[in-house]
Amino acid sequence: MSRSTDSVNNDLIDALAVENGVVCLVGAGGKKSAINRIALEFNGAVAVTSTVYTPPFRKRLTTETIVAPQTELKELVTGSSVSGVVAYACPSDKKARLAGVDPALVVEIHESGGFDLTLVKADGARLRWLKAPAGHEPAVPDAASLLISVISVKAVGKSLDSQVAHRPELIAKLVDAEVGAKIHWQHLARLLSSPQGGMKHADRAARVVPLVNMVDTDEDKRRARLIAGMVLEVTPRVDRVVLTSMISESPVVDVIGR
């Protein structure tokens, strides 16, 4: 039986139980917003990076940004004496994009750079609210401390198409739906719970916490709680689901646990 917390702690780090280590975010509908919130709230040395193509890091987030080839990154990042948030990635020939860092190198830099926390955007979603990972995704490093699988409750009631979803054909197969059909809350729960969806490569992480984002209204909250309850029922590895509204000053809406 799932339960809602009696009093919600609006600290996103506490809600997700983020601790030291390499924390990876996958899915769609709020990865970058969650990374930014956690990075700014965390008390310690923080690195932010990506193992996939990513837009340039926000200037207000980072104290220093390092963009260099893979062969130079470790020396440059670990040699930095800047305190605060250090972001790093590789150069790219794609317009307004940085290239991802090899997952194994992320672990090396985390361990040798003296970081308490490394936040990793481990897949891309092209600004959609849902996504299903391709065969090569997500790029999650081994021995991650936490995998946060993100989804947007706003997809409920929309059509399962490319306007809302990245790779709608793959999503349809995973959640037993038809492309173009109306999306129900059960579809989001199935996607989060699927070993080929939100739980893909969960074996590489010590813990997994799904995050249902864009819970901005009472109806969003009702649907998100239903999603969380179903995920907890069918996914033994998950002990909590966090509901958030990243547009709010206090982003944590609820924490649904066992």
N, C-alpha and C positions, 0 to 999 in steps of 0.2 A: 504494500500500500504506500503510495507516494504521499508526501505531506508538504505543506508550505511552511516556511519558517514563521514563527510567531512574530518576530521583529526583524525586519530586513536591514542588514548592514549595507549601507550605500557605498562602502569601500569595495570597488571591483576586485581588488587583489584578495581581500578576505573572502569574498563570495566565491571566487574561483579557486581559493586556496593555493594561490601562486606562491611558490617558494623558490629558492635558488636553483639554478640549472638552466637548461635549454628548453624553452617553452615555444611550441609550434602552434600556429593558427592555420586552419584549413577551412574550406567551405566558401560561403558567400554571404554577403549582406551585412558586413561590419567588421571584417578582419582588421583593416587599417585603423579604424576608429578604436577598436579594443586595444590594439598594440600601442597607440598613442596614449590612451588613458593609463594603461598599466605602466608604461615607461615613465610617465610624468609622476605617477603616484609612488612608484617603488623606491624604497629607501636603501640605496646601495649603488654599486657600479653597474650600469646597464649598457648593453650593446643591442642595437636593432639592425637586422639584416633580412635578406630574402634569398631563398634558394631557387626562385623563379624570376622571370622578368617582372619589374616593378616600376611604378612612377618614381621620380626623385623624392627623397625624403623631405618632409615638411621642415622648414627652417626653424619654426618655433619649437619643434620637438627636440632637436639635436643641439648639443654643444659643439660637436665636430662631426663632419661628414667626410669619409675617406672613400674615394672611388679609384680603384687600381686593378690591374690584372691579377689573376689568381696567384701568380708566382710572387707578387710583391705584397699582397694584402696582409699576410700574417705579420711580417716585419713591421709594416706601417701601423697596423692597428695595435699590436702588442707594445709597440714603442711609443704610443701616444701617452702623454702625461696629463691629458685633459680629464678633469673630473666632470661627472654628469653623464649625459647620454651620448654615446658614440655610435653613429650609424655607418655602415660600410656595405659596399656592393662592387660589382665589376662594371666597366664601361660597356656600352652597347652601341651598335650602329642603328638601332631602332629609334625613331624619333620619340623624344620625351619618355624614354625607358632606360632603366639600368638593368644589367644582366645579373642573374642569380649567382650565388656562391655555392660551390660544391658542398653538400651536406657534411661530409667528413671534415672539410676545412673549417666549417663553422664550429664544430666540436673542438678542433685543435685551437682555434682562436679563443674560444670561450675558456678553455682550460689554461692556456698559457698567457692570456691577456689580463688575468686577475678580475674578470667580471663575475659579479654575483648572479646576474641574470642576463640571458641572451634571448631576445624575442625574435622569432623567425616567421616571416610570411612564407608558408610552405606550399602554396599554390595560388593560382590566379582565377578570377571569375568574371573578368571583363565588366565589372560594375553591375552584375546581375544579382538577383536575390537568392537564387538556388544554383547549385552546380553539382555535376557528377564528375569525378576524376577520370581522366584518360588513363591508359595503361601505364604511362610513365609517371603518373601523379598519385598522391602528393609527394614532394621531395622532402620527406621527414628524416632528419638525422637519427642514427641509432642512439639508444640510451637517452632519449629526450625525457625530461622530468615530467612534462605535461603536454598533452595534445588537446587543444581547444577547437572543437568542431562547430562552426558558426553557420547559422541559417536565419533567414528573415521571415517572420510570421506574416509580413505584408503580402507574401505570395499566395496566401490562402484566399480563394475566391477568384484568382486570376486564371488566365488560360496558360496551360503548359506549353509555352512557345519561347522563341529566342529573345523576345522582349523582356521576359522575366527570368529565364533560365539559361545558363551556359551548358550546352550539350543536352537539350531537352529530350533527344532520342534516347540517350543513355539513362537519364532520370526516369523516363517512362518505363524502361525495362526493369529498373531497380524497385520501383514503387507500385508496379502493376497498374499502370495508367496508360492512357492514349495521348499522343502528342496533340495538342490543341484542346484537350479536355479541361474542365474546371479542376483546379487544384483544391484538395480538401486537406484538413489538418492531419489526417491519417497519413497522407502522402509525405508530409514533412517529417513525421515521426519515423516512417519507414526509411526515408533517405538518411536521417541522422543515425539510425540503428544499423544500416546495411554494412556488411563487411567490405562491400565495394563502393560504399558511399562515405558517410561521415565517420565510420569506424575503420576505414582502410588504413593500413599500417599502424593500427592502434597497438599492435604488439611491440612497436619500437618505443613506446612511451610507458613510463611507470604508471601514469594516471590519465584518464580521459574525462573531460568535462564538456558536454554540449552547451552551447550558448545560443539561445533564441533571442534575436535582436529585433529592433523596431517595434517593441511592445509599448506603443504610445497611447493607446486608448483602452478602455475597459473591455471592449470586445477583443482587442488584440491579446489582452491578458487572459481572458477566458480561453481563447484558442491555444495560447502558448502553454497554459497549464495542462490542457488536454494532451498536447504534444509531449510535454515533459513526463506526464504520467505513463504514457505508452512507451516512451523510450526507457524509462526505469523498469518497466514491467518486462521488457524483452531483452534488455542488455545488462547482463550481470556485472560487467566491468564499470558501469557508470553508477556512482553513488549520489550524484546531484546533477541537476540541470539549472543553469542560471538564466534568468530572464532579464533583458536589459532594454533601456531606451537611451541610446547614445546621444540623443539630442537634448537630454535632460542634464541639469547640473549634477544631480545624483543619479547615476545611470542604472543602478541595480533596482529592478522592479520587484523581483522575488527570487527566492532560491528554493527549488523543489527537491527534496531529498527523500530517502527511504524511511 
